[in-house]
Amino acid sequence: MTRPLPFTAPALLAPMEGVTEPCFRDLVLERNDSSVLGGAFTEFARVTAVALPRRTLRAHLGPRRHAAPVGLQLMGANVAAVAESARRAEELGAPLVDLNFGCPAKGAIRGCAGSALLDEPRKVEELVAACVRAVARVPISAKIRAGGEDDARLEQLARAVENGGASLLTVHCRTRKEAYRDTADWERLRRAVRAVSIPVCGNGGVRCHADLARLRAETGCTYVMVGRAALGDPWIFGGRTVERAEAARFLLAYAELLTAHHGASARMVSGRIKQLLHYWTAGDLCAGSGAAWRALDEVRLLERVREAAGVACDAAAG
Ligand SMILES: Cc1cc2nc3c(=O)[nH]c(=O)nc-3n(C[C@H](O)[C@H](O)[C@H](O)COP(=O)(O)O)c2cc1C
C-alpha cells in the first residue's frame, strides 16, 4: 500500500549534488511559498558497504525545516546498508526517502549504483522493497532515468519501482547514455504514467515557469521536478520575474551562508557562485556576459555581485 506524499504543491526542486545542500536549498525554499514549491530533495547521500552514520544523514537534512518537505536521497547498491540508512533517515525526521537510480557518474557506475541499476530492474525492485520494509511510516520514492543505453526497459523499470512498494516514481526522461543532452523526450513520461498506477513525477527539460503546467498537461504526471532551470532562476516555481538587485542578493546570501555554515573559503564560495552563474538567468544579471563574470577572480566576483545587489563594498567588508 502506498503512503501519503508530504508535498505541498506539484512542483519540486530536483536533487543536485554539489548544489542542493542545505544553504542553497534553504534560500530557494525561503523564496518560494509552499503553495508553489511543493518540496525539495537533498543531494544524493552515497551508501557503500555499511549504513550511513547519523551525523552524515543529519548534515544532508540540514538544521532548518520549512513548510515544504525535503526528501533525503540515498544512492547505493548494498541492499542492507541502503535499507538501514533509510530507517535511520526516518528516525532523524526525513519526511520521505528517495532512491537514486539515475546518476551517470563513473564513480556510481563502478560501485554498481545509480544509473548502473537501470540494467537490473530486479535489483531496483529489491532495493525499493527493502527500504519500504525498513521504514515505519514515511513514503519511499525512486528516481530513475528512461533507461541505460536506450529506453526499451522504461515500463519494466517503472513497474519494478511500483512493485517494490514505492509511493512515487520520478522519471528523468533522458537515458544514461543521453546524460544531460539538451532535448528531453516527454513522450517517455507519458509512457511511464501509463505503465504504473502510483503518482509519477516528470523531470527533464523544464526551462521556464510555463513548462511546469505544460509538462503535467502533456504527460499526465502528477508532479514535476526542476533541475538546472532552478539553478538559473530560483523563482521559477512561482513564475515571479525578479529585478537585477534581488537576483544578486540571492547570490550574496548564498555566499554568506556558505561561509557561515561550512566555513567555506573564498575560493570555494566563488566556485559555487560560478557554478550557478553557468545557468543563471534571473534578473538578467549577467546579461550576455556570464563568461566574463565567471572569469573574474574570487575577490572581483564578489565585488561585482555586491555592486549588482546595491550593497556598498566597504559596508559589506566591515
Ligand atoms: C549539478 C547536478 C547535480 C545532480 N545531482 C543529482 C543527484 O544528486 N541526484 C539525482 O537524482 N539527480 C541529480 N542530478 C540530476 C537532476 O536531478 C535532474 O534529474 C536533471 O538535471 C534533469 O533535470 P533538468 O533537465 O531539469 O536539469 C543532478 C544534475 C545536475 C545538473
The ligand as an SDF file (V2000), in Angstrom:
LIG
                    3D

 31 33  0  0  0  0  0  0  0  0999 V2000
   24.8690   19.5620  -10.9350 C   0  0  0  0  0  0  0  0  0  0  0  0
   23.8760   18.4400  -10.9470 C   0  0  0  0  0  0  0  0  0  0  0  0
   23.8570   17.5140   -9.9250 C   0  0  0  0  0  0  0  0  0  0  0  0
   22.9260   16.4830   -9.9080 C   0  0  0  0  0  0  0  0  0  0  0  0
   22.8890   15.6240   -8.8340 N   0  0  0  0  0  0  0  0  0  0  0  0
   21.8670   14.7290   -8.7320 C   0  0  0  0  0  0  0  0  0  0  0  0
   21.6740   13.9640   -7.5310 C   0  0  0  0  0  0  0  0  0  0  0  0
   22.4060   14.1220   -6.5260 O   0  0  0  0  0  0  0  0  0  0  0  0
   20.6580   13.0600   -7.5160 N   0  0  0  0  0  0  0  0  0  0  0  0
   19.8160   12.8900   -8.5980 C   0  0  0  0  0  0  0  0  0  0  0  0
   18.9000   12.0690   -8.5330 O   0  0  0  0  0  0  0  0  0  0  0  0
   19.9600   13.6150   -9.7170 N   0  0  0  0  0  0  0  0  0  0  0  0
   20.9370   14.5410   -9.8010 C   0  0  0  0  0  0  0  0  0  0  0  0
   21.0260   15.3370  -10.9020 N   0  0  0  0  0  0  0  0  0  0  0  0
   20.0150   15.2160  -11.9650 C   0  0  0  0  0  0  0  0  0  0  0  0
   18.8440   16.1870  -11.7110 C   0  0  0  0  0  0  0  0  0  0  0  0
   18.1760   15.8610  -10.5200 O   0  0  0  0  0  0  0  0  0  0  0  0
   17.8460   16.1410  -12.8850 C   0  0  0  0  0  0  0  0  0  0  0  0
   17.3540   14.8250  -12.9920 O   0  0  0  0  0  0  0  0  0  0  0  0
   18.4980   16.5200  -14.2220 C   0  0  0  0  0  0  0  0  0  0  0  0
   19.2570   17.7080  -14.0850 O   0  0  0  0  0  0  0  0  0  0  0  0
   17.4240   16.7080  -15.3080 C   0  0  0  0  0  0  0  0  0  0  0  0
   16.5510   17.7540  -14.9880 O   0  0  0  0  0  0  0  0  0  0  0  0
   16.6880   19.1970  -15.7270 P   0  0  0  0  0  0  0  0  0  0  0  0
   16.6290   18.9400  -17.2130 O   0  0  0  0  0  0  0  0  0  0  0  0
   15.5030   19.9630  -15.1840 O   0  0  0  0  0  0  0  0  0  0  0  0
   18.0020   19.7710  -15.3140 O   0  0  0  0  0  0  0  0  0  0  0  0
   21.9830   16.3480  -10.9670 C   0  0  0  0  0  0  0  0  0  0  0  0
   22.0120   17.2760  -12.0140 C   0  0  0  0  0  0  0  0  0  0  0  0
   22.9290   18.3110  -12.0110 C   0  0  0  0  0  0  0  0  0  0  0  0
   22.9130   19.3080  -13.1490 C   0  0  0  0  0  0  0  0  0  0  0  0
  1  2  1  0
  2  3  1  0
  2 30  2  0
  3  4  2  0
  4  5  1  0
  4 28  1  0
  5  6  2  0
  6  7  1  0
  6 13  1  0
  7  8  2  0
  7  9  1  0
  9 10  1  0
 10 11  2  0
 10 12  1  0
 12 13  2  0
 13 14  1  0
 14 15  1  0
 14 28  1  0
 15 16  1  0
 16 17  1  0
 16 18  1  0
 18 19  1  0
 18 20  1  0
 20 21  1  0
 20 22  1  0
 22 23  1  0
 23 24  1  0
 24 25  2  0
 24 26  1  0
 24 27  1  0
 28 29  2  0
 29 30  1  0
 30 31  1  0
M  END
$$$$
